[in-house]
């Protein structure tokens, strides 16, 4: 017996696929440069970035075939973040059966030496001094976002201000911190 296909279902499936493809081309592909920059900033092995980006695209497209997300950019970057977390998690898992005696692993403890401890304390001291120089509301917004990990909406609710104002405080605060922490110090050695 020959298997019959339903032309109506095939047509609906093709239309759905065409809509998903059009959405992907219109909403996701223009974000490729931003996604690549995000991956370069957050992924240690730069040679894996093209493959990682492709895996992200596959996941985004497959999810969009089920339901197209309302906010494409947020969905793309959330997918990228989650995929990187999964890769790191999978990479760091060592099956217990692989090693009968955990001491046989001979893994060196990556404890910081005295020089790294001093440098870390100095960096923390400089960061605290820089934070203290920020205006109170900027400092509060930056700490809530970067230390407590709150969303902009949550910060706005906690501070009793508009989300747009939170974004302004964060932008101003991060720029000020960058200026304070990374500004070039004048070199007075060559002056008479």
C-alpha positions in Angstrom: 0.0 0.0 0.0 1.2 3.4 -0.8 1.2 6.0 2.0 -1.0 9.0 1.3 0.0 12.5 2.5 -2.4 15.1 3.5 -1.8 18.2 1.3 -3.6 20.5 3.7 -1.3 19.5 6.6 1.8 19.8 4.4 0.7 23.2 3.3 0.1 24.4 6.9 3.5 22.9 7.9 5.2 24.7 5.0 3.5 28.0 5.9 4.5 27.6 9.6 8.1 26.8 8.6 8.1 29.8 6.2 6.9 32.0 9.0 9.5 30.7 11.4 12.3 31.2 8.8 11.1 34.7 8.0 11.0 35.5 11.7 14.5 34.0 12.2 16.0 36.0 9.3 14.2 39.2 10.3 14.8 39.1 14.1 17.7 36.8 14.9 20.3 37.0 12.1 20.7 40.8 12.5 21.8 40.2 16.0 24.8 38.0 14.9 27.4 40.7 15.5 26.1 41.4 19.0 25.9 37.6 19.7 29.4 37.0 18.5 30.7 39.9 20.7 28.8 38.5 23.7 30.4 35.0 23.1 33.9 36.5 22.7 33.4 38.3 26.0 32.0 35.3 27.9 33.6 32.2 26.3 37.2 31.3 27.0 38.0 29.1 23.9 37.6 31.5 21.0 38.0 28.7 18.4 34.7 27.2 19.6 32.6 30.3 19.1 31.4 29.6 15.6 30.2 26.1 16.6 28.7 27.5 19.8 26.9 30.3 17.8 25.5 27.6 15.4 24.2 25.5 18.4 22.5 28.6 19.7 20.8 29.3 16.4 19.6 25.7 16.2 18.1 25.9 19.7 16.5 29.3 19.0 15.0 28.1 15.7 13.7 24.8 17.1 12.0 26.7 20.0 10.6 29.2 17.5 9.0 26.4 15.5 7.0 25.6 18.6 6.2 29.2 19.5 7.8 32.4 18.3 9.1 34.4 21.3 7.8 37.9 21.8 11.2 39.4 22.6 13.7 37.9 20.1 16.9 39.6 21.4 16.2 38.6 25.0 15.4 35.1 24.0 18.5 34.8 21.9 20.8 35.9 24.7 19.1 33.9 27.3 19.5 30.8 25.1 23.2 31.7 24.6 23.7 32.1 28.3 21.9 28.8 29.2 23.8 26.9 26.5 27.2 28.1 27.8 26.2 27.2 31.3 25.2 23.7 30.1 28.5 23.3 28.2 30.5 24.3 31.3 28.5 22.1 33.5 28.9 19.1 31.2 32.7 19.9 30.8 33.3 19.9 34.6 31.5 16.6 35.4 33.8 13.7 36.1 32.1 10.3 36.3 32.8 8.8 39.7 33.3 5.4 38.1 36.3 6.8 36.2 38.4 7.1 39.3 38.3 4.6 42.1 40.6 6.6 44.3 40.0 10.3 44.2 43.6 10.9 45.4 44.7 9.3 42.1 43.5 12.3 40.2 46.4 14.3 41.6 44.7 17.6 40.9 46.7 20.5 42.1 44.9 22.8 44.4 44.5 26.2 42.7 44.9 28.2 45.9 46.1 31.7 45.3 49.6 32.5 46.3 50.5 35.4 48.6 51.1 37.8 45.6 47.6 37.0 44.1 46.0 37.5 47.5 47.6 40.9 47.9 46.6 41.9 44.4 43.0 40.7 45.0 42.8 42.7 48.2 44.2 45.8 46.5 41.6 45.4 43.7 38.8 45.0 46.2 40.0 48.1 48.1 40.2 50.1 44.9 36.7 48.9 43.9 35.3 49.9 47.3 36.8 53.3 47.1 35.4 53.7 43.5 32.0 52.6 44.7 32.1 55.1 47.6 32.8 57.9 45.1 29.5 57.2 43.2 26.4 59.2 43.9 24.2 57.3 46.4 21.4 56.3 43.9 23.9 55.2 41.3 25.9 53.1 43.8 22.6 51.5 45.1 21.5 50.6 41.6 24.9 49.2 40.6 25.2 47.1 43.8 21.6 45.7 43.4 22.3 44.8 39.8 25.9 43.6 39.9 26.2 42.2 43.4 22.6 41.1 44.2 21.8 40.1 40.6 18.4 41.8 40.5 16.7 42.6 37.3 16.1 46.2 36.2 12.4 45.7 37.1 13.2 44.4 40.6 15.6 47.3 41.2 13.0 49.8 40.1 10.5 48.3 42.5 13.0 48.2 45.4 14.2 51.8 44.8 10.8 53.1 44.0 11.8 54.7 40.7 11.0 54.1 37.0 12.9 51.4 35.1 14.2 54.1 32.7 15.7 55.9 35.7 17.3 52.6 36.9 18.9 52.2 33.5 20.3 55.8 33.6 21.7 55.1 37.1 23.3 51.9 36.0 24.8 53.5 32.9 26.1 56.5 34.8 27.4 54.3 37.6 29.2 51.8 35.4 30.8 54.6 33.3 31.9 56.4 36.4 33.4 53.2 37.8 35.2 52.5 34.6 36.6 56.0 34.5 37.7 55.8 38.1 39.2 52.3 37.9 40.7 52.3 34.4 41.6 55.9 33.8 45.2 56.3 32.8 47.3 57.8 35.5 49.5 60.7 34.3 53.1 59.8 33.9 55.2 62.4 35.6 58.6 60.7 35.2 59.4 62.4 31.9 58.5 65.9 33.0 61.1 68.4 34.2 
